[in-house]
Amino acid sequence: MIVIKIVVRTLKKRKKMESVIIRPKNEILNKHIQYFLFFKKKDQSLLHYTTFPNNNLCLAIYRQNNINYITDTTKNSCQITSGNKNFTTRLYGFHKMPFTVNIESNLEQICIIFKPSALRAFTRVPYEDLMSSDDFCNILSYKDDTVLEQIFEENEFSRKADKLEHLLLTNLKYEVPSKFKEALYLISCDNNCNLTVDSLAKNLDISTSSLFRLFKNNLGQNPKSYLKTIRFRSSLNEILNSQKTLTNVAYINQYFDQSHFINDFKSFSGYSPNQLIDKVSLQQNQLVWIYNKVDFD
């Protein structure tokens, strides 16, 4: 088990939010779950952070929080405040712009980060219904809130992760279609960014309309959006983890020119590549986010 622990402290009053990443121990579950992410914040201080589009889905489970999620053509944000409901769940993903989270209360949150298409191994509920639902039962079957109570009551994050693994394994029902597995394999073999929708369909020996249905049914996202997100994440990783120039990064990731690269990068992150380098925090190549400075009274 790999545990990555991040403690964020402000300069005044030593306020903090604790974040812990734990990867699944079970080899079968490792094929479907990228990691578990736990948040814990024990005070009413204000905190906000920003994450960026990725090719996975996040199932977030909150205890006694209200969640106000707003997404449209100009805004993609989530406001977390104190609430009376014992548990609230929300599925996040397929972002086309930066995702900003504003925390205005205590917070106890569990996130299950699914690998691409992996949600299909647990449920056949249409993605449109899942994305608009706050009902955990739509993804994992359980009779009441007892199982969630037991997970949240565990004091150690590793014990929470163990119980989550057990719950997920008992609900593992389906196999992802082989043709879709082949599509993801071809994308990964082509360095994540060089394939087009037409060339991918040709390699799979199917029509582009069949490819569209294959992605929408098993990933919830169309192939063009998926490939664009893959290219952005590949560029982001290159910028953060290598010494390559921005010109080389743009060339490697098949952008038409530098202007195309910068504009695409801004649409996903809100910043140019140079601006973002000075703002982001990178944790073990798993979490790329910005913690914004917060002032206290």
Backbone as CSV, one residue per row, in Angstrom:
resi,resn,N_x,N_y,N_z,CA_x,CA_y,CA_z,C_x,C_y,C_z
1,MET,0.842,-1.192,0.000,0.000,0.000,0.000,0.877,1.242,0.000
2,ILE,0.564,2.182,-0.902,1.299,3.438,-0.959,0.407,4.533,-0.410
3,VAL,0.872,5.239,0.572,0.111,6.320,1.172,0.861,7.623,0.953
4,ILE,0.198,8.602,0.356,0.780,9.910,0.134,-0.012,10.891,0.975
5,LYS,0.637,11.591,1.851,-0.042,12.479,2.776,0.376,13.918,2.524
6,ILE,-0.618,14.776,2.315,-0.362,16.174,2.055,-1.077,16.989,3.119
7,VAL,-0.371,17.815,3.838,-0.984,18.680,4.831,-0.815,20.114,4.363
8,VAL,-1.930,20.815,4.189,-1.909,22.191,3.723,-2.183,23.095,4.908
9,ARG,-1.254,24.016,5.214,-1.414,24.923,6.338,-1.402,26.366,5.848
10,THR,-2.233,27.185,6.425,-2.186,28.601,6.133,-1.186,29.255,7.063
11,LEU,-0.810,30.489,6.741,0.194,31.163,7.541,-0.372,31.702,8.846
12,LYS,-1.693,31.918,8.905,-2.297,32.469,10.107,-3.118,31.392,10.814
13,LYS,-3.006,31.345,12.127,-3.801,30.457,12.981,-3.579,28.984,12.688
14,ARG,-2.617,28.675,11.810,-2.248,27.296,11.509,-3.459,26.432,11.173
15,LYS,-4.344,26.962,10.381,-5.470,26.178,9.884,-4.925,25.131,8.920
16,LYS,-5.619,24.026,8.782,-5.109,23.014,7.860,-6.213,22.125,7.325
17,MET,-5.956,21.554,6.123,-6.768,20.485,5.580,-5.835,19.331,5.270
18,GLU,-6.196,18.170,5.692,-5.371,16.988,5.472,-5.894,16.232,4.258
19,SER,-4.981,15.834,3.373,-5.330,15.067,2.182,-4.435,13.837,2.105
20,VAL,-5.037,12.683,1.891,-4.282,11.430,1.862,-4.693,10.618,0.642
21,ILE,-3.728,10.150,-0.119,-3.957,9.251,-1.253,-3.555,7.835,-0.852
22,ILE,-4.428,6.877,-1.132,-4.101,5.463,-0.904,-4.494,4.672,-2.142
23,ARG,-3.573,3.937,-2.696,-3.857,3.108,-3.856,-4.348,1.734,-3.408
24,PRO,-5.268,1.120,-4.145,-5.802,-0.192,-3.761,-4.724,-1.260,-3.657
25,LYS,-4.897,-2.154,-2.699,-3.970,-3.278,-2.534,-4.340,-4.442,-3.444
26,ASN,-5.640,-4.648,-3.657,-6.122,-5.780,-4.435,-5.787,-5.599,-5.919
27,GLU,-5.171,-6.614,-6.522,-4.728,-6.508,-7.914,-5.900,-6.387,-8.883
28,ILE,-7.001,-7.070,-8.594,-8.179,-6.967,-9.457,-8.737,-5.546,-9.413
29,LEU,-8.839,-5.006,-8.216,-9.383,-3.661,-8.048,-8.451,-2.609,-8.647
30,ASN,-7.159,-2.899,-8.656,-6.184,-1.971,-9.234,-6.434,-1.708,-10.713
31,LYS,-7.099,-2.628,-11.376,-7.404,-2.452,-12.792,-8.496,-1.407,-13.005
32,HIS,-9.255,-1.134,-11.944,-10.418,-0.259,-12.079,-10.294,1.055,-11.306
33,ILE,-9.553,1.029,-10.198,-9.469,2.194,-9.326,-8.059,2.762,-9.368
34,GLN,-7.934,4.048,-9.670,-6.618,4.680,-9.689,-6.109,4.907,-8.268
35,TYR,-6.954,5.479,-7.425,-6.620,5.647,-6.003,-7.835,6.131,-5.232
36,PHE,-7.741,6.053,-3.917,-8.700,6.669,-3.007,-8.086,7.962,-2.488
37,LEU,-8.901,8.984,-2.361,-8.439,10.277,-1.868,-9.320,10.699,-0.703
38,PHE,-8.687,10.977,0.426,-9.407,11.353,1.637,-9.091,12.802,2.003
39,PHE,-10.134,13.576,2.286,-9.980,14.941,2.778,-10.551,15.037,4.184
40,LYS,-9.867,15.800,5.034,-10.382,16.062,6.375,-9.987,17.472,6.792
41,LYS,-10.979,18.258,7.149,-10.769,19.644,7.573,-11.635,19.877,8.806
42,LYS,-11.027,20.286,9.917,-11.717,20.304,11.202,-12.132,21.696,11.668
43,ASP,-12.111,22.689,10.793,-12.465,24.032,11.221,-13.308,24.710,10.149
44,GLN,-13.772,25.928,10.462,-14.663,26.678,9.583,-13.906,27.651,8.666
45,SER,-12.584,27.538,8.616,-11.804,28.457,7.790,-12.147,28.283,6.306
46,LEU,-11.871,29.324,5.540,-12.133,29.306,4.112,-10.937,28.735,3.361
47,LEU,-11.225,27.879,2.396,-10.164,27.283,1.590,-10.715,27.016,0.204
48,HIS,-9.937,27.290,-0.818,-10.364,26.901,-2.151,-9.168,26.408,-2.960
49,TYR,-9.441,25.442,-3.825,-8.398,24.887,-4.676,-8.963,24.638,-6.070
50,THR,-8.067,24.454,-7.013,-8.440,24.258,-8.410,-7.756,23.012,-8.962
51,THR,-8.516,22.182,-9.638,-7.954,21.040,-10.357,-8.282,21.200,-11.842
52,PHE,-7.752,20.291,-12.665,-7.851,20.453,-14.105,-8.456,19.208,-14.759
53,PRO,-8.998,19.336,-15.966,-9.605,18.195,-16.643,-8.676,16.993,-16.717
54,ASN,-9.257,15.833,-16.495,-8.505,14.588,-16.574,-9.404,13.545,-17.226
55,ASN,-8.867,12.353,-17.472,-9.625,11.322,-18.175,-10.237,10.295,-17.234
56,ASN,-10.454,10.669,-15.975,-11.069,9.742,-15.035,-12.314,10.369,-14.420
57,LEU,-13.067,9.554,-13.678,-14.232,10.025,-12.949,-13.972,9.923,-11.452
58,CYS,-14.516,10.863,-10.709,-14.360,10.882,-9.255,-15.722,10.749,-8.601
59,LEU,-15.901,9.701,-7.807,-17.089,9.577,-6.975,-16.749,10.152,-5.606
60,ALA,-17.365,11.283,-5.266,-17.100,11.968,-4.000,-18.231,11.678,-3.011
61,ILE,-17.856,11.314,-1.790,-18.818,11.034,-0.733,-18.542,11.993,0.418
62,TYR,-19.550,12.745,0.829,-19.405,13.750,1.884,-20.260,13.359,3.090
63,ARG,-19.782,13.738,4.278,-20.590,13.538,5.481,-20.963,14.902,6.060
64,GLN,-22.253,15.156,6.145,-22.816,16.381,6.739,-22.276,17.652,6.075
65,ASN,-22.348,17.623,4.756,-22.006,18.814,3.973,-23.074,19.060,2.917
66,ASN,-23.330,20.322,2.621,-24.148,20.699,1.473,-23.224,20.956,0.288
67,ILE,-23.620,20.486,-0.898,-22.803,20.631,-2.089,-23.591,21.411,-3.135
68,ASN,-23.050,22.535,-3.540,-23.666,23.338,-4.597,-22.730,23.329,-5.798
69,TYR,-23.047,22.491,-6.777,-22.188,22.307,-7.947,-22.775,23.103,-9.112
70,ILE,-21.987,24.006,-9.655,-22.435,24.852,-10.765,-21.517,24.624,-11.959
71,THR,-22.099,24.224,-13.077,-21.288,24.047,-14.278,-22.082,24.504,-15.495
72,ASP,-21.480,25.369,-16.288,-22.065,25.832,-17.541,-20.926,26.203,-18.479
73,THR,-21.191,26.999,-19.479,-20.160,27.326,-20.469,-19.089,28.267,-19.929
74,THR,-19.375,28.932,-18.789,-18.410,29.898,-18.251,-17.932,29.576,-16.852
75,LYS,-18.570,28.630,-16.168,-18.230,28.366,-14.769,-18.254,26.877,-14.471
76,ASN,-17.299,26.441,-13.655,-17.223,25.044,-13.240,-16.707,25.026,-11.807
77,SER,-17.630,25.073,-10.852,-17.210,25.229,-9.463,-18.137,24.468,-8.521
78,CYS,-17.622,24.245,-7.316,-18.360,23.525,-6.286,-18.178,24.265,-4.962
79,GLN,-19.287,24.572,-4.289,-19.254,25.233,-2.993,-19.687,24.230,-1.923
80,ILE,-18.834,24.050,-0.916,-19.105,23.094,0.163,-19.351,23.856,1.452
81,THR,-20.526,23.618,2.051,-20.884,24.253,3.313,-21.386,23.187,4.282
82,SER,-21.645,23.573,5.520,-22.177,22.642,6.514,-23.592,22.223,6.119
83,GLY,-23.924,20.966,6.407,-25.258,20.465,6.084,-25.764,19.494,7.120
84,ASN,-27.042,19.162,7.018,-27.675,18.254,7.971,-27.802,16.830,7.448
85,LYS,-27.702,16.666,6.133,-27.835,15.328,5.549,-26.635,14.479,5.921
86,ASN,-26.902,13.251,6.359,-25.818,12.401,6.835,-24.763,12.173,5.759
87,PHE,-25.203,11.747,4.562,-24.255,11.516,3.471,-24.794,12.092,2.174
88,THR,-23.882,12.683,1.409,-24.191,13.183,0.078,-23.120,12.683,-0.875
89,THR,-23.526,12.230,-2.047,-22.553,11.744,-3.027,-22.684,12.537,-4.318
90,ARG,-21.588,12.597,-5.054,-21.590,13.332,-6.313,-20.527,12.734,-7.229
91,LEU,-20.881,12.561,-8.482,-19.923,12.078,-9.471,-19.415,13.262,-10.281
92,TYR,-18.088,13.438,-10.304,-17.464,14.531,-11.036,-16.603,13.965,-12.163
93,GLY,-16.537,14.697,-13.251,-15.649,14.273,-14.326,-16.047,14.886,-15.648
94,PHE,-15.275,14.575,-16.688,-15.490,15.084,-18.036,-15.477,16.611,-18.054
95,HIS,-14.640,17.208,-17.206,-14.526,18.660,-17.179,-13.905,19.170,-18.473
96,LYS,-14.363,20.319,-18.918,-13.793,20.964,-20.099,-13.043,22.234,-19.745
97,MET,-13.056,22.578,-18.454,-12.363,23.772,-17.970,-11.925,23.511,-16.535
98,PRO,-11.128,24.390,-15.924,-10.692,24.167,-14.545,-11.879,23.987,-13.602
99,PHE,-11.694,23.170,-12.582,-12.720,22.890,-11.587,-12.271,23.487,-10.252
100,THR,-13.022,24.476,-9.764,-12.674,25.173,-8.529,-13.588,24.729,-7.400
101,VAL,-12.993,24.379,-6.265,-13.734,23.934,-5.087,-13.556,24.951,-3.974
102,ASN,-14.660,25.478,-3.447,-14.646,26.433,-2.341,-15.193,25.751,-1.094
103,ILE,-14.368,25.621,-0.062,-14.754,24.940,1.171,-14.975,25.988,2.252
104,GLU,-16.190,26.039,2.791,-16.549,27.079,3.749,-16.967,26.499,5.100
105,SER,-16.556,25.270,5.390,-16.984,24.607,6.622,-16.028,23.475,6.955
106,ASN,-16.357,22.731,8.011,-15.678,21.464,8.248,-15.896,20.562,7.032
107,LEU,-14.969,19.668,6.828,-15.108,18.775,5.678,-14.600,17.385,6.024
108,GLU,-15.401,16.380,5.682,-14.957,14.985,5.729,-15.440,14.341,4.439
109,GLN,-14.493,14.028,3.563,-14.817,13.613,2.207,-13.958,12.429,1.782
110,ILE,-14.589,11.501,1.075,-13.896,10.364,0.471,-14.111,10.425,-1.037
111,CYS,-13.042,10.293,-1.805,-13.139,10.265,-3.263,-12.621,8.929,-3.780
112,ILE,-13.385,8.316,-4.663,-12.945,7.111,-5.375,-12.645,7.542,-6.806
113,ILE,-11.388,7.445,-7.215,-10.973,7.882,-8.551,-10.938,6.663,-9.469
114,PHE,-11.898,6.607,-10.382,-12.013,5.476,-11.305,-11.128,5.684,-12.527
115,LYS,-10.513,4.626,-12.995,-9.778,4.683,-14.249,-10.765,4.777,-15.419
116,PRO,-10.297,5.173,-16.618,-11.210,5.317,-17.754,-12.030,4.056,-18.008
117,SER,-13.331,4.227,-18.137,-14.317,3.165,-18.414,-14.570,2.243,-17.234
118,ALA,-13.803,2.379,-16.134,-13.888,1.411,-15.039,-15.239,1.433,-14.322
119,LEU,-15.940,2.553,-14.374,-17.237,2.631,-13.711,-18.201,1.601,-14.289
120,ARG,-18.003,1.246,-15.564,-18.863,0.261,-16.217,-18.737,-1.135,-15.604
121,ALA,-17.669,-1.380,-14.875,-17.505,-2.685,-14.223,-18.394,-2.816,-12.991
122,PHE,-18.973,-1.683,-12.521,-19.774,-1.690,-11.307,-21.252,-1.392,-11.544
123,THR,-21.590,-0.764,-12.649,-22.983,-0.369,-12.874,-23.278,-0.261,-14.365
124,ARG,-24.535,-0.455,-14.715,-25.010,-0.235,-16.078,-25.961,0.958,-16.156
125,VAL,-26.074,1.719,-15.075,-26.903,2.923,-15.086,-26.303,3.914,-16.087
126,PRO,-27.108,4.533,-16.959,-26.580,5.484,-17.945,-25.783,6.617,-17.298
127,TYR,-24.733,7.049,-17.980,-23.863,8.083,-17.429,-24.623,9.375,-17.141
128,GLU,-25.596,9.711,-17.996,-26.350,10.941,-17.780,-27.056,10.921,-16.432
129,ASP,-27.591,9.751,-16.060,-28.281,9.617,-14.772,-27.290,9.666,-13.614
130,LEU,-26.134,9.038,-13.795,-25.132,9.015,-12.728,-24.591,10.410,-12.452
131,MET,-24.340,11.181,-13.507,-23.738,12.495,-13.342,-24.677,13.487,-12.669
132,SER,-25.979,13.242,-12.739,-26.947,14.168,-12.145,-27.530,13.649,-10.832
133,SER,-27.045,12.513,-10.354,-27.620,11.887,-9.160,-26.760,12.154,-7.930
134,ASP,-27.396,12.130,-6.762,-26.651,12.179,-5.504,-26.902,10.902,-4.701
135,ASP,-27.225,9.823,-5.424,-27.565,8.550,-4.783,-26.454,7.534,-5.027
136,PHE,-25.724,7.206,-3.984,-24.628,6.243,-4.059,-25.100,4.867,-4.508
137,CYS,-26.374,4.555,-4.243,-26.916,3.242,-4.610,-26.913,3.024,-6.118
138,ASN,-26.890,4.102,-6.900,-26.861,3.948,-8.351,-25.564,3.324,-8.843
139,ILE,-24.534,3.374,-8.008,-23.239,2.828,-8.402,-22.911,1.558,-7.618
140,LEU,-23.077,1.612,-6.303,-22.799,0.449,-5.471,-24.044,0.090,-4.658
141,SER,-24.358,-1.180,-4.639,-25.577,-1.626,-3.955,-25.334,-1.778,-2.452
142,TYR,-26.169,-1.135,-1.674,-26.160,-1.327,-0.230,-27.545,-0.954,0.297
143,LYS,-27.923,-1.514,1.439,-29.295,-1.389,1.934,-29.548,-0.076,2.661
144,ASP,-28.568,0.406,3.407,-28.749,1.636,4.160,-27.390,2.320,4.328
145,ASP,-27.330,3.334,5.194,-26.097,4.107,5.377,-25.096,3.451,6.328
146,THR,-25.424,2.263,6.819,-24.556,1.619,7.803,-23.146,1.416,7.277
147,VAL,-23.034,0.974,6.023,-21.719,0.692,5.457,-20.886,1.973,5.358
148,LEU,-21.529,3.082,4.999,-20.802,4.347,4.935,-20.429,4.843,6.322
149,GLU,-21.322,4.651,7.282,-21.014,5.023,8.669,-19.766,4.290,9.153
150,GLN,-19.691,2.999,8.857,-18.550,2.194,9.297,-17.257,2.685,8.670
151,ILE,-17.317,3.095,7.391,-16.118,3.584,6.707,-15.663,4.911,7.305
152,PHE,-16.593,5.835,7.478,-16.230,7.160,7.988,-15.820,7.132,9.450
153,GLU,-16.318,6.158,10.207,-15.987,6.092,11.631,-14.588,5.551,11.884
154,GLU,-13.984,4.920,10.891,-12.613,4.441,11.057,-11.667,5.624,11.245
155,ASN,-10.808,5.543,12.228,-9.889,6.647,12.501,-8.701,6.680,11.539
156,GLU,-8.259,5.523,11.101,-7.093,5.441,10.228,-7.529,5.411,8.764
157,PHE,-6.860,6.214,7.941,-7.201,6.254,6.524,-6.993,4.892,5.859
158,SER,-5.983,4.157,6.278,-5.726,2.838,5.693,-6.883,1.879,5.953
159,ARG,-7.506,1.989,7.123,-8.657,1.143,7.456,-9.881,1.567,6.636
160,LYS,-10.042,2.858,6.410,-11.123,3.325,5.541,-10.956,2.726,4.144
161,ALA,-9.716,2.747,3.641,-9.431,2.222,2.309,-9.726,0.729,2.227
162,ASP,-9.381,-0.013,3.269,-9.651,-1.451,3.297,-11.147,-1.729,3.173
163,LYS,-11.948,-0.964,3.906,-13.405,-1.166,3.858,-13.968,-0.752,2.497
164,LEU,-13.407,0.302,1.901,-13.826,0.685,0.563,-13.508,-0.407,-0.452
165,GLU,-12.339,-0.996,-0.342,-11.962,-2.090,-1.248,-12.952,-3.239,-1.145
166,HIS,-13.304,-3.609,0.072,-14.255,-4.711,0.272,-15.590,-4.381,-0.374
167,LEU,-16.084,-3.158,-0.171,-17.354,-2.738,-0.756,-17.300,-2.777,-2.278
168,LEU,-16.233,-2.284,-2.854,-16.101,-2.251,-4.312,-15.981,-3.656,-4.901
169,LEU,-15.214,-4.510,-4.246,-15.034,-5.874,-4.759,-16.338,-6.658,-4.752
170,THR,-17.167,-6.448,-3.736,-18.451,-7.159,-3.679,-19.433,-6.645,-4.726
171,ASN,-19.146,-5.487,-5.304,-20.034,-4.915,-6.320,-19.442,-4.956,-7.723
172,LEU,-18.330,-5.658,-7.875,-17.704,-5.790,-9.190,-18.481,-6.834,-9.992
173,LYS,-19.212,-6.394,-11.023,-20.180,-7.272,-11.691,-19.890,-7.519,-13.169
174,TYR,-19.331,-6.535,-13.857,-19.315,-6.580,-15.309,-17.892,-6.530,-15.861
175,GLU,-17.793,-6.906,-17.128,-16.521,-6.847,-17.835,-16.613,-5.772,-18.910
176,VAL,-15.591,-4.945,-19.007,-15.545,-3.904,-20.033,-15.351,-4.567,-21.397
177,PRO,-16.107,-4.178,-22.432,-15.993,-4.812,-23.758,-14.566,-4.823,-24.293
178,SER,-14.201,-5.906,-24.938,-12.831,-6.070,-25.428,-12.478,-5.013,-26.473
179,LYS,-13.454,-4.608,-27.289,-13.172,-3.604,-28.320,-12.805,-2.258,-27.700
180,PHE,-13.436,-1.947,-26.569,-13.097,-0.689,-25.909,-11.734,-0.792,-25.240
181,LYS,-11.419,-1.945,-24.653,-10.079,-2.154,-24.096,-9.017,-1.974,-25.179
182,GLU,-9.325,-2.481,-26.378,-8.387,-2.350,-27.495,-8.198,-0.881,-27.863
183,ALA,-9.288,-0.116,-27.826,-9.201,1.311,-28.143,-8.285,2.031,-27.152
184,LEU,-8.452,1.759,-25.864,-7.602,2.396,-24.855,-6.153,1.955,-25.006
185,TYR,-5.957,0.690,-25.381,-4.599,0.188,-25.594,-3.926,0.904,-26.767
186,LEU,-4.669,1.080,-27.859,-4.108,1.763,-29.033,-3.734,3.202,-28.706
187,ILE,-4.566,3.866,-27.926,-4.277,5.247,-27.538,-3.008,5.311,-26.688
188,SER,-2.868,4.383,-25.749,-1.685,4.378,-24.884,-0.425,4.031,-25.677
189,CYS,-0.542,3.128,-26.660,0.614,2.748,-27.475,1.049,3.876,-28.399
190,ASP,0.120,4.762,-28.734,0.427,5.851,-29.653,0.850,7.101,-28.905
191,ASN,1.393,6.877,-27.707,1.919,7.988,-26.906,0.834,8.977,-26.490
192,ASN,-0.411,8.468,-26.432,-1.543,9.190,-25.849,-2.115,10.336,-26.660
193,CYS,-1.456,10.785,-27.687,-1.920,12.045,-28.274,-1.897,12.089,-29.804
194,ASN,-1.342,11.086,-30.472,-1.150,11.184,-31.911,-2.323,10.655,-32.733
195,LEU,-3.203,9.894,-32.146,-4.330,9.341,-32.867,-5.429,10.380,-33.062
196,THR,-6.129,10.293,-34.184,-7.339,11.063,-34.414,-8.529,10.119,-34.289
197,VAL,-9.729,10.683,-34.287,-10.930,9.847,-34.226,-10.992,8.929,-35.443
198,ASP,-10.692,9.471,-36.621,-10.750,8.672,-37.854,-9.723,7.540,-37.843
199,SER,-8.486,7.855,-37.438,-7.445,6.816,-37.444,-7.712,5.755,-36.386
200,LEU,-8.290,6.158,-35.249,-8.621,5.184,-34.208,-9.713,4.244,-34.692
201,ALA,-10.741,4.793,-35.344,-11.818,3.956,-35.885,-11.277,2.989,-36.937
202,LYS,-10.369,3.478,-37.766,-9.788,2.623,-38.804,-8.981,1.488,-38.186
203,ASN,-8.193,1.786,-37.172,-7.402,0.753,-36.494,-8.272,-0.292,-35.817
204,LEU,-9.446,0.121,-35.361,-10.367,-0.803,-34.692,-11.278,-1.513,-35.685
205,ASP,-11.217,-1.085,-36.949,-12.043,-1.655,-38.012,-13.530,-1.457,-37.729
206,ILE,-13.875,-0.248,-37.289,-15.272,0.100,-37.066,-15.510,1.499,-37.626
207,SER,-16.772,1.883,-37.780,-17.094,3.216,-38.278,-16.912,4.244,-37.165
208,THR,-16.820,5.519,-37.548,-16.677,6.574,-36.539,-17.922,6.673,-35.664
209,SER,-19.102,6.402,-36.252,-20.334,6.426,-35.452,-20.338,5.287,-34.433
210,SER,-19.812,4.128,-34.821,-19.706,3.008,-33.870,-18.696,3.321,-32.781
211,LEU,-17.610,4.000,-33.163,-16.610,4.408,-32.172,-17.221,5.382,-31.167
212,PHE,-18.032,6.323,-31.658,-18.699,7.288,-30.781,-19.580,6.555,-29.767
213,ARG,-20.384,5.603,-30.239,-21.260,4.842,-29.332,-20.446,4.031,-28.333
214,LEU,-19.343,3.454,-28.799,-18.491,2.653,-27.933,-17.962,3.498,-26.767
215,PHE,-17.529,4.713,-27.061,-17.000,5.591,-26.011,-18.104,6.114,-25.101
216,LYS,-19.220,6.537,-25.682,-20.304,7.082,-24.862,-20.879,6.019,-23.936
217,ASN,-20.989,4.789,-24.410,-21.576,3.715,-23.602,-20.639,3.216,-22.515
218,ASN,-19.333,3.255,-22.776,-18.387,2.653,-21.835,-17.519,3.656,-21.092
219,LEU,-17.495,4.891,-21.559,-16.704,5.919,-20.896,-17.544,7.117,-20.480
220,GLY,-18.643,7.344,-21.209,-19.488,8.482,-20.913,-19.024,9.753,-21.573
221,GLN,-17.999,9.670,-22.405,-17.402,10.825,-23.060,-17.139,10.468,-24.511
222,ASN,-17.310,11.408,-25.430,-17.064,11.085,-26.833,-15.562,10.982,-27.098
223,PRO,-15.169,10.263,-28.151,-13.728,10.020,-28.383,-12.922,11.275,-28.659
224,LYS,-13.506,12.279,-29.314,-12.766,13.507,-29.593,-12.419,14.241,-28.305
225,SER,-13.390,14.361,-27.381,-13.131,15.029,-26.103,-12.108,14.259,-25.287
226,TYR,-12.209,12.936,-25.328,-11.268,12.103,-24.581,-9.844,12.305,-25.088
227,LEU,-9.673,12.298,-26.406,-8.338,12.463,-26.992,-7.775,13.859,-26.699
228,LYS,-8.630,14.882,-26.711,-8.165,16.237,-26.390,-7.697,16.327,-24.936
229,THR,-8.448,15.671,-24.043,-8.064,15.688,-22.631,-6.766,14.930,-22.411
230,ILE,-6.617,13.804,-23.101,-5.374,13.032,-23.027,-4.185,13.894,-23.460
231,ARG,-4.357,14.635,-24.535,-3.271,15.478,-25.045,-2.920,16.576,-24.042
232,PHE,-3.939,17.194,-23.431,-3.676,18.220,-22.423,-2.908,17.642,-21.243
233,ARG,-3.351,16.465,-20.725,-2.679,15.872,-19.567,-1.256,15.443,-19.919
234,SER,-1.054,14.977,-21.141,0.291,14.620,-21.581,1.189,15.855,-21.613
235,SER,0.664,16.968,-22.126,1.425,18.228,-22.165,1.728,18.715,-20.760
236,LEU,0.731,18.633,-19.879,0.907,19.074,-18.498,1.992,18.260,-17.802
237,ASN,1.968,16.948,-18.002,2.991,16.087,-17.393,4.386,16.403,-17.922
238,GLU,4.477,16.664,-19.231,5.767,17.015,-19.834,6.312,18.307,-19.220
239,ILE,5.462,19.290,-19.053,5.885,20.584,-18.520,6.360,20.452,-17.080
240,LEU,5.648,19.637,-16.288,5.961,19.521,-14.866,7.104,18.556,-14.572
241,ASN,7.332,17.592,-15.455,8.265,16.514,-15.131,9.480,16.420,-16.044
242,SER,9.622,17.326,-16.980,10.770,17.232,-17.881,11.387,18.612,-18.072
243,GLN,12.501,18.624,-18.740,13.213,19.862,-19.023,12.970,20.323,-20.457
244,LYS,11.986,19.769,-21.123,11.721,20.116,-22.513,11.220,21.560,-22.621
245,THR,11.548,22.196,-23.721,11.030,23.536,-23.985,9.550,23.429,-24.339
246,LEU,8.835,24.546,-24.224,7.416,24.545,-24.578,7.223,24.246,-26.060
247,THR,8.164,24.673,-26.878,8.090,24.365,-28.315,8.158,22.867,-28.549
248,ASN,9.063,22.185,-27.825,9.178,20.734,-27.952,7.933,20.022,-27.432
249,VAL,7.382,20.512,-26.317,6.169,19.911,-25.754,5.023,20.018,-26.751
250,ALA,4.889,21.197,-27.387,3.832,21.399,-28.382,4.020,20.459,-29.572
251,TYR,5.269,20.293,-30.014,5.562,19.422,-31.158,5.280,17.955,-30.825
252,ILE,5.749,17.508,-29.677,5.568,16.112,-29.265,4.093,15.754,-29.170
253,ASN,3.284,16.713,-28.717,1.867,16.443,-28.509,0.989,16.843,-29.691
254,GLN,1.634,17.036,-30.851,0.919,17.185,-32.124,0.032,18.422,-32.205
255,TYR,0.453,19.519,-31.571,-0.267,20.768,-31.758,0.174,21.396,-33.071
256,PHE,-0.751,22.118,-33.727,-0.444,22.706,-35.036,0.706,23.702,-34.924
257,ASP,0.648,24.543,-33.891,1.684,25.549,-33.685,1.644,25.990,-32.223
258,GLN,2.514,26.918,-31.865,2.607,27.378,-30.484,1.318,28.056,-30.020
259,SER,0.694,28.799,-30.922,-0.546,29.491,-30.576,-1.662,28.496,-30.257
260,HIS,-1.759,27.455,-31.062,-2.757,26.406,-30.817,-2.515,25.735,-29.464
261,PHE,-1.273,25.475,-29.165,-0.893,24.847,-27.892,-1.291,25.727,-26.704
262,ILE,-0.947,27.005,-26.746,-1.225,27.904,-25.627,-2.735,28.100,-25.446
263,ASN,-3.463,28.278,-26.553,-4.911,28.476,-26.460,-5.608,27.244,-25.905
264,ASP,-5.189,26.062,-26.345,-5.776,24.819,-25.849,-5.472,24.645,-24.362
265,PHE,-4.250,24.972,-23.984,-3.829,24.844,-22.593,-4.629,25.795,-21.699
266,LYS,-4.853,27.006,-22.168,-5.625,27.981,-21.397,-7.074,27.541,-21.229
267,SER,-7.645,26.927,-22.264,-9.044,26.500,-22.173,-9.228,25.404,-21.131
268,PHE,-8.198,24.554,-20.943,-8.285,23.480,-19.963,-7.892,23.926,-18.559
269,SER,-6.905,24.804,-18.463,-6.358,25.132,-17.148,-6.659,26.549,-16.672
270,GLY,-7.003,27.441,-17.608,-7.209,28.838,-17.245,-5.936,29.659,-17.267
271,TYR,-4.808,29.016,-17.564,-3.513,29.697,-17.565,-2.701,29.273,-18.780
272,SER,-1.745,30.113,-19.137,-0.763,29.699,-20.131,0.194,28.714,-19.466
273,PRO,0.943,27.923,-20.247,1.898,26.985,-19.634,2.876,27.662,-18.682
274,ASN,3.429,28.815,-19.070,4.386,29.515,-18.197,3.745,29.983,-16.903
275,GLN,2.522,30.470,-16.971,1.823,30.935,-15.774,1.527,29.786,-14.820
276,LEU,1.144,28.655,-15.384,0.731,27.536,-14.542,1.897,26.931,-13.772
277,ILE,3.065,26.910,-14.365,4.242,26.309,-13.717,4.492,26.925,-12.350
278,ASP,4.253,28.218,-12.216,4.523,28.916,-10.951,3.415,28.749,-9.923
279,LYS,2.291,28.147,-10.311,1.141,28.091,-9.418,0.812,26.691,-8.899
280,VAL,1.090,25.658,-9.679,0.599,24.327,-9.329,1.474,23.622,-8.306
281,SER,0.840,22.667,-7.603,1.548,21.724,-6.742,1.383,20.342,-7.356
282,LEU,2.458,19.577,-7.374,2.440,18.231,-7.938,2.811,17.239,-6.849
283,GLN,1.942,16.239,-6.649,2.180,15.242,-5.616,2.269,13.854,-6.251
284,GLN,3.473,13.326,-6.326,3.698,11.956,-6.781,3.054,11.659,-8.145
285,ASN,3.014,12.661,-9.003,2.419,12.516,-10.327,0.948,12.111,-10.300
286,GLN,0.308,12.274,-9.168,-1.094,11.910,-9.053,-1.992,13.140,-8.981
287,LEU,-1.649,14.062,-8.129,-2.474,15.245,-7.922,-1.779,16.478,-8.488
288,VAL,-2.448,17.133,-9.409,-1.957,18.407,-9.921,-3.048,19.428,-9.623
289,TRP,-2.748,20.370,-8.718,-3.770,21.332,-8.319,-3.149,22.610,-7.808
290,ILE,-4.002,23.617,-7.643,-3.579,24.907,-7.117,-4.325,25.164,-5.818
291,TYR,-3.581,25.391,-4.739,-4.182,25.860,-3.494,-4.063,27.370,-3.481
292,ASN,-5.197,28.025,-3.432,-5.197,29.482,-3.451,-5.040,30.052,-2.054
293,LYS,-4.340,31.174,-1.966,-4.103,31.823,-0.670,-5.426,32.289,-0.085
294,VAL,-5.605,32.067,1.223,-6.830,32.445,1.910,-6.491,33.401,3.041
295,ASP,-7.220,34.489,3.136,-7.016,35.446,4.229,-8.075,35.221,5.289
296,PHE,-7.689,35.326,6.552,-8.592,35.128,7.663,-8.826,36.453,8.391
297,ASP,-9.978,36.550,9.006,-10.286,37.750,9.816,-9.337,37.843,10.998
